[in-house]
Amino acid sequence: MKRFLKGLKQSVPIMLGYVPIAIAYASMARQAGLSFGETVSMSVFVYTGAGQMSAAGMIAKGIGMFAIVMTVFIMNLRHIIM
């Protein structure tokens, strides 16, 4: 348990760095017309922040779901290298 708490304490600065990105995404998703549940679901199921941002922007422009899924998929291909 001590090791877990130590790790949690050490990870706080990294977690705080994600807060501004999360706020920006949530704002963008809500402006795109996504509900609270849809906004949270995208955060849970879409791996990258860039994918979330681009999907929200594409939804706001009325682009079809197939194009959105393919765009986010292609954007995430970069993770194969990692």
DSSP file with accessible surface (Angstrom, degrees, kcal/mol):
  #  RESIDUE AA STRUCTURE BP1 BP2  ACC     N-H-->O    O-->H-N    N-H-->O    O-->H-N    TCO  KAPPA ALPHA  PHI   PSI    X-CA   Y-CA   Z-CA
    1    1 A M     >        0   0  171      0, 0.0     4,-2.3     0, 0.0     5,-0.2   0.000 360.0 360.0 360.0 -37.1    0.0    0.0    0.0
    2    2 A K  H  >  +     0   0  184      1,-0.2     4,-2.4     2,-0.2     5,-0.2   0.894 360.0  50.8 -61.8 -40.5    2.9    2.4    0.7
    3    3 A R  H  > S+     0   0  224      2,-0.2     4,-2.5     1,-0.2    -1,-0.2   0.891 109.3  51.1 -65.1 -38.8    4.3    1.9   -2.7
    4    4 A F  H  > S+     0   0  131      2,-0.2     4,-2.7     1,-0.2    -2,-0.2   0.943 111.4  46.7 -62.9 -48.0    0.9    2.6   -4.3
    5    5 A L  H  X S+     0   0   91     -4,-2.3     4,-2.6     2,-0.2    -2,-0.2   0.885 111.4  52.1 -63.5 -37.2    0.5    5.8   -2.3
    6    6 A K  H  X S+     0   0  131     -4,-2.4     4,-2.3     2,-0.2    -1,-0.2   0.933 111.8  46.3 -63.5 -44.9    4.1    6.9   -3.2
    7    7 A G  H  X S+     0   0   33     -4,-2.5     4,-1.4     2,-0.2    -2,-0.2   0.902 111.7  51.5 -63.6 -40.8    3.3    6.3   -6.9
    8    8 A L  H  X S+     0   0   80     -4,-2.7     4,-0.7     1,-0.2     3,-0.4   0.940 110.5  48.7 -61.6 -44.4    0.1    8.1   -6.7
    9    9 A K  H >< S+     0   0  170     -4,-2.6     3,-0.8     1,-0.2    -2,-0.2   0.903 111.4  49.6 -62.6 -40.6    1.8   11.1   -5.0
   10   10 A Q  H 3< S+     0   0  128     -4,-2.3     4,-0.3     1,-0.2    -1,-0.2   0.752 108.0  54.8 -71.9 -22.5    4.5   11.1   -7.7
   11   11 A S  H 3X S+     0   0   38     -4,-1.4     4,-2.5    -3,-0.4     3,-0.3   0.590  80.9  91.0 -88.3  -9.1    2.0   11.0  -10.5
   12   12 A V  H <X S+     0   0   60     -3,-0.8     4,-2.8    -4,-0.7     5,-0.2   0.906  83.4  53.2 -56.3 -45.4    0.0   14.1   -9.4
   13   13 A P  H  > S+     0   0   89      0, 0.0     4,-1.3     0, 0.0    -1,-0.2   0.910 111.2  47.1 -59.6 -36.2    2.0   16.6  -11.5
   14   14 A I  H  > S+     0   0  111     -3,-0.3     4,-0.8    -4,-0.3     3,-0.3   0.937 111.8  50.1 -69.0 -43.3    1.4   14.5  -14.6
   15   15 A M  H >X S+     0   0   91     -4,-2.5     3,-1.1     1,-0.2     4,-0.6   0.909 107.7  53.7 -61.6 -40.9   -2.3   14.2  -13.9
   16   16 A L  H >< S+     0   0  111     -4,-2.8     3,-0.8     1,-0.3    -1,-0.2   0.824 100.2  62.6 -64.4 -28.0   -2.5   18.0  -13.3
   17   17 A G  H 3< S+     0   0   46     -4,-1.3     4,-0.5    -3,-0.3    -1,-0.3   0.759 100.0  54.1 -67.8 -23.5   -1.0   18.5  -16.8
   18   18 A Y  H <X S+     0   0  150     -3,-1.1     4,-2.6    -4,-0.8    -1,-0.2   0.645  87.3  82.2 -83.9 -15.2   -3.9   16.8  -18.4
   19   19 A V  H <X S+     0   0   71     -3,-0.8     4,-2.5    -4,-0.6     5,-0.2   0.934  90.7  47.2 -59.9 -48.5   -6.5   19.0  -16.7
   20   20 A P  H  > S+     0   0   82      0, 0.0     4,-2.4     0, 0.0    -1,-0.2   0.913 114.0  48.7 -61.9 -36.8   -6.3   21.9  -19.2
   21   21 A I  H  > S+     0   0   85     -4,-0.5     4,-2.7     2,-0.2    -2,-0.2   0.914 111.1  50.4 -66.5 -41.3   -6.5   19.5  -22.2
   22   22 A A  H  X S+     0   0   56     -4,-2.6     4,-2.7     2,-0.2     5,-0.2   0.907 110.9  48.6 -64.2 -40.3   -9.5   17.8  -20.6
   23   23 A I  H  X S+     0   0  108     -4,-2.5     4,-2.5    -5,-0.2    -2,-0.2   0.926 111.8  49.3 -66.2 -42.6  -11.2   21.1  -20.1
   24   24 A A  H  X S+     0   0   49     -4,-2.4     4,-2.4    -5,-0.2    -2,-0.2   0.923 113.1  46.9 -63.1 -43.4  -10.5   22.2  -23.7
   25   25 A Y  H  X S+     0   0    4     -4,-2.7     4,-3.1     2,-0.2     5,-0.2   0.942 112.1  49.7 -63.1 -47.4  -11.8   18.8  -25.1
   26   26 A A  H  X S+     0   0   38     -4,-2.7     4,-2.5     1,-0.2     5,-0.2   0.917 112.0  48.4 -60.5 -41.2  -15.0   19.0  -22.9
   27   27 A S  H  X S+     0   0   60     -4,-2.5     4,-2.2    -5,-0.2    -1,-0.2   0.933 113.6  46.5 -63.3 -44.7  -15.7   22.5  -24.0
   28   28 A M  H  X S+     0   0   70     -4,-2.4     4,-1.5    -5,-0.2    -2,-0.2   0.908 112.8  49.8 -64.5 -42.2  -15.2   21.6  -27.7
   29   29 A A  H  <>S+     0   0    0     -4,-3.1     5,-2.2     2,-0.2     4,-0.3   0.912 111.0  48.6 -65.6 -41.3  -17.3   18.5  -27.4
   30   30 A R  H ><5S+     0   0  133     -4,-2.5     3,-1.3    -5,-0.2    -1,-0.2   0.904 110.3  51.1 -66.8 -38.1  -20.2   20.3  -25.8
   31   31 A Q  H 3<5S+     0   0  160     -4,-2.2    -1,-0.2     1,-0.3    -2,-0.2   0.805 104.1  59.4 -67.2 -27.4  -20.0   23.0  -28.4
   32   32 A A  T 3<5S-     0   0   18     -4,-1.5    -1,-0.3    -5,-0.2    -2,-0.2   0.546 125.1-104.3 -76.7  -7.3  -20.2   20.3  -31.1
   33   33 A G  T < 5 +     0   0   62     -3,-1.3     2,-0.2    -4,-0.3    -3,-0.2   0.525  69.7 148.3  98.5   7.1  -23.5   19.2  -29.6
   34   34 A L      < -     0   0   17     -5,-2.2    -1,-0.3     1,-0.1    -2,-0.1  -0.530  45.0-124.4 -74.7 142.1  -22.4   16.1  -27.7
   35   35 A S     >  -     0   0   54     -2,-0.2     4,-2.6     1,-0.1     5,-0.2  -0.256  29.5-100.1 -74.7 172.1  -24.3   15.3  -24.5
   36   36 A F  H  > S+     0   0  151      1,-0.2     4,-2.5     2,-0.2     5,-0.2   0.934 125.0  49.0 -59.1 -45.3  -22.5   14.9  -21.2
   37   37 A G  H  > S+     0   0   39      1,-0.2     4,-2.6     2,-0.2    -1,-0.2   0.893 111.5  48.4 -63.3 -40.7  -22.7   11.1  -21.5
   38   38 A E  H  > S+     0   0  102      2,-0.2     4,-2.3     1,-0.2    -1,-0.2   0.895 110.9  51.5 -66.6 -38.7  -21.3   11.2  -25.1
   39   39 A T  H  X S+     0   0   10     -4,-2.6     4,-1.6     2,-0.2    -2,-0.2   0.938 113.7  43.4 -63.4 -46.0  -18.5   13.5  -24.0
   40   40 A V  H  X S+     0   0   64     -4,-2.5     4,-1.9     1,-0.2    -2,-0.2   0.914 111.9  54.4 -66.1 -41.8  -17.5   11.2  -21.2
   41   41 A S  H  X S+     0   0   57     -4,-2.6     4,-2.8     1,-0.2     5,-0.3   0.905 106.3  51.2 -61.3 -39.8  -17.9    8.1  -23.4
   42   42 A M  H  X S+     0   0   25     -4,-2.3     4,-2.5     1,-0.2    -1,-0.2   0.904 108.7  52.2 -65.5 -36.1  -15.5    9.5  -25.9
   43   43 A S  H  < S+     0   0   56     -4,-1.6    -1,-0.2     1,-0.2    -2,-0.2   0.861 113.8  44.1 -65.1 -34.1  -13.0   10.2  -23.2
   44   44 A V  H  < S+     0   0  102     -4,-1.9    -2,-0.2     1,-0.1    -1,-0.2   0.903 123.9  31.7 -76.4 -41.1  -13.3    6.6  -22.0
   45   45 A F  H  < S+     0   0  167     -4,-2.8     2,-0.6    -5,-0.2    -2,-0.2   0.685 101.8  76.4 -98.3 -19.8  -13.2    4.8  -25.4
   46   46 A V     <  -     0   0   33     -4,-2.5     6,-0.1    -5,-0.3    -1,-0.0  -0.850  65.7-155.2 -97.5 124.1  -10.9    7.1  -27.6
   47   47 A Y        +     0   0  184     -2,-0.6     2,-0.3     4,-0.1    -1,-0.1   0.830  67.9  53.6 -70.3 -36.8   -7.3    6.6  -26.7
   48   48 A T     >  -     0   0    9      1,-0.1     4,-1.9    24,-0.1     5,-0.1  -0.792  66.2-140.9-110.5 146.2   -5.8    9.9  -27.8
   49   49 A G  H  > S+     0   0   32     -2,-0.3     4,-2.8     1,-0.2     5,-0.2   0.874 107.6  56.4 -63.6 -37.5   -6.6   13.5  -27.0
   50   50 A A  H  > S+     0   0   45      1,-0.2     4,-2.6     2,-0.2     5,-0.2   0.898 106.8  49.8 -62.8 -38.4   -5.9   14.4  -30.6
   51   51 A G  H  > S+     0   0    0      2,-0.2     4,-2.4     1,-0.2    -1,-0.2   0.904 111.1  48.9 -65.8 -40.7   -8.5   11.8  -31.7
   52   52 A Q  H  X S+     0   0   23     -4,-1.9     4,-2.5     2,-0.2    -2,-0.2   0.932 113.1  47.2 -63.6 -45.9  -11.0   13.2  -29.3
   53   53 A M  H  X S+     0   0   52     -4,-2.8     4,-2.3     2,-0.2    -2,-0.2   0.925 114.6  45.2 -63.1 -45.5  -10.4   16.8  -30.5
   54   54 A S  H  X S+     0   0   31     -4,-2.6     4,-2.5    -5,-0.2    -1,-0.2   0.910 112.9  50.8 -68.0 -38.9  -10.6   15.9  -34.2
   55   55 A A  H  X S+     0   0    4     -4,-2.4     4,-2.7    -5,-0.2     5,-0.2   0.932 110.5  49.2 -63.7 -42.9  -13.7   13.8  -33.8
   56   56 A A  H  X S+     0   0    0     -4,-2.5     4,-2.2     1,-0.2    -1,-0.2   0.920 112.3  48.5 -63.4 -41.4  -15.5   16.6  -31.9
   57   57 A G  H  X S+     0   0   19     -4,-2.3     4,-1.2     1,-0.2    -1,-0.2   0.901 112.6  47.9 -64.0 -39.9  -14.5   19.1  -34.6
   58   58 A M  H  <>S+     0   0   29     -4,-2.5     5,-2.3     2,-0.2     4,-0.3   0.879 109.8  52.4 -70.2 -36.0  -15.7   16.7  -37.3
   59   59 A I  H ><5S+     0   0   49     -4,-2.7     3,-1.6     1,-0.2    -2,-0.2   0.920 106.3  54.4 -63.5 -41.7  -19.0   16.1  -35.5
   60   60 A A  H 3<5S+     0   0   62     -4,-2.2    -1,-0.2     1,-0.3    -2,-0.2   0.835 108.0  50.0 -61.3 -30.9  -19.6   19.8  -35.2
   61   61 A K  T 3<5S-     0   0  174     -4,-1.2    -1,-0.3    -5,-0.1    -2,-0.2   0.435 116.5-114.8 -88.4  -2.0  -19.1   20.1  -39.0
   62   62 A G  T < 5 +     0   0   65     -3,-1.6    -3,-0.2    -4,-0.3     2,-0.1   0.729  55.3 164.1  79.3  22.1  -21.6   17.3  -39.7
   63   63 A I      < -     0   0   67     -5,-2.3    -1,-0.2     1,-0.1     5,-0.1  -0.473  44.1 -94.8 -73.6 146.6  -19.1   14.9  -41.2
   64   64 A G     >  -     0   0   47     -2,-0.1     4,-1.9     1,-0.1     5,-0.1  -0.146  25.9-117.9 -65.0 153.3  -20.3   11.2  -41.4
   65   65 A M  H  > S+     0   0  123      1,-0.2     4,-2.8     2,-0.2     5,-0.2   0.859 111.7  56.6 -62.1 -36.8  -19.4    8.7  -38.7
   66   66 A F  H  > S+     0   0  164      1,-0.2     4,-2.6     2,-0.2    -1,-0.2   0.940 108.3  47.2 -62.0 -44.5  -17.4    6.5  -41.1
   67   67 A A  H  > S+     0   0   39      2,-0.2     4,-2.4     1,-0.2    -1,-0.2   0.890 112.8  49.9 -64.1 -38.4  -15.1    9.3  -42.0
   68   68 A I  H  X S+     0   0    8     -4,-1.9     4,-2.6     2,-0.2     5,-0.3   0.949 111.9  46.9 -65.4 -47.9  -14.7   10.2  -38.3
   69   69 A V  H  X S+     0   0   85     -4,-2.8     4,-2.5     1,-0.2    -2,-0.2   0.926 114.3  47.3 -61.4 -44.1  -13.8    6.7  -37.3
   70   70 A M  H  X S+     0   0   71     -4,-2.6     4,-2.7    -5,-0.2     5,-0.2   0.905 111.5  50.8 -66.1 -39.2  -11.4    6.3  -40.2
   71   71 A T  H  X S+     0   0   52     -4,-2.4     4,-2.5    -5,-0.2    -2,-0.2   0.947 113.1  44.6 -63.4 -46.8   -9.7    9.6  -39.5
   72   72 A V  H  X S+     0   0   17     -4,-2.6     4,-1.9     2,-0.2    -2,-0.2   0.908 113.1  52.5 -65.5 -39.1   -9.2    8.8  -35.8
   73   73 A F  H  X S+     0   0  117     -4,-2.5     4,-0.6    -5,-0.3    -2,-0.2   0.944 111.0  46.1 -60.8 -47.2   -8.0    5.3  -36.7
   74   74 A I  H >< S+     0   0  103     -4,-2.7     3,-1.0     1,-0.2     4,-0.4   0.907 110.4  53.8 -65.1 -39.8   -5.4    6.6  -39.1
   75   75 A M  H >< S+     0   0   59     -4,-2.5     3,-0.8     1,-0.2    -1,-0.2   0.871 108.8  50.3 -60.4 -34.7   -4.3    9.2  -36.5
   76   76 A N  H >< S+     0   0   35     -4,-1.9     3,-1.8     1,-0.2     4,-0.3   0.542  83.3  88.7 -84.9  -5.4   -3.8    6.5  -34.0
   77   77 A L  T XX S+     0   0   69     -3,-1.0     3,-1.9    -4,-0.6     4,-0.5   0.788  73.6  74.2 -60.6 -23.4   -1.7    4.3  -36.3
   78   78 A R  H X> S+     0   0  116     -3,-0.8     4,-0.7    -4,-0.4     3,-0.7   0.778  84.6  65.7 -61.2 -23.3    1.3    6.2  -35.0
   79   79 A H  H <4 S+     0   0   51     -3,-1.8    -1,-0.3     1,-0.2    -2,-0.2   0.683  83.9  73.0 -75.3 -15.8    1.0    4.2  -31.8
   80   80 A I  H <4 S+     0   0  133     -3,-1.9    -1,-0.2    -4,-0.3    -2,-0.2   0.889  93.8  54.8 -61.6 -38.0    1.8    1.0  -33.6
   81   81 A I  H <<        0   0  156     -3,-0.7    -1,-0.2    -4,-0.5    -2,-0.2   0.872 360.0 360.0 -63.6 -35.8    5.4    2.3  -33.8
   82   82 A M     <        0   0  163     -4,-0.7    -1,-0.2     0, 0.0    -2,-0.2   0.717 360.0 360.0 -75.4 360.0    5.5    2.8  -30.0
